[in-house]
Amino acid sequence: METPIDKPSRRPSRGQRVILIIAMVCLLPLAAALMFRYVWTLPTVPSLGEVVTPQAFPYEQLLDLTGKPLVHEAVTDGWLMVYAAPGACDTACQQALYLTRQSRTAQGKGSMRLERLWVITDATEPAAELIAAHPDLILARPLALESVIGLGGIKGSPRYIHLVDRRGQIVMRYSDTPEPMKFIKEVGRLIKF
């Protein structure tokens, strides 16, 4: 006849409980990571601009309005928004320049990391009122139009706002009429890097 003392206990011992707790603590982050990866995926937000294959911005092919060549360090040690358009600057050009100014201003303290450059693609002189409205805008002309043809804004070609990173590489291209709030927010996220 069996006595109650001889029956094996169904409850885990204290040592087994400790091992079980340690195993759960170690496996919980893995289980959470797998759940977030495969079950609760976050929706991806499409970029407003087009990511381009990084290519060097042609600083050496640009002259400032005094005729001196632009040097990357002289222009900016941060990010650069580039807009190429004729000097006559129609309404669409003025709106794009205004948008670049607003997006720079909206960055607050981060605005010091972002500069603006207008590549004037013809011999027309920009209006004095326009230049006065954009005091932080850097103006430049190309040595030859062929060197900046990829920037757009030449004789009826589409115009773009290009974003150049700190290394001097063109990394993003935006339409010259993006949705303003989305553009400002996206530029703000990009220049943090």
HELIX and SHEET records of a PDB file:
HELIX    1   1 ARG A   14  TYR A   38  1                                  25    
HELIX    2   2 TYR A   59  GLN A   61  5                                   3    
HELIX    3   3 HIS A   72  VAL A   75  1                                   4    
HELIX    4   4 THR A   91  THR A  105  1                                  15    
HELIX    5   5 GLY A  108  ARG A  113  5                                   6    
HELIX    6   6 ALA A  128  ALA A  133  1                                   6    
HELIX    7   7 LEU A  145  LEU A  151  5                                   7    
HELIX    8   8 PRO A  180  LEU A  190  1                                  11    
SHEET    1   A 7 GLU A  50  ALA A  56  0                                        
SHEET    2   A 7 GLN A 169  SER A 175 -1                                        
SHEET    3   A 7 TYR A 160  VAL A 164 -1                                        
SHEET    4   A 7 TRP A  79  ALA A  85 -1                                        
SHEET    5   A 7 LEU A 114  ILE A 120  1                                        
SHEET    6   A 7 LEU A 137  PRO A 142  1                                        
SHEET    7   A 7 LEU A  62  ASP A  64 -1                                        
END                                                                             
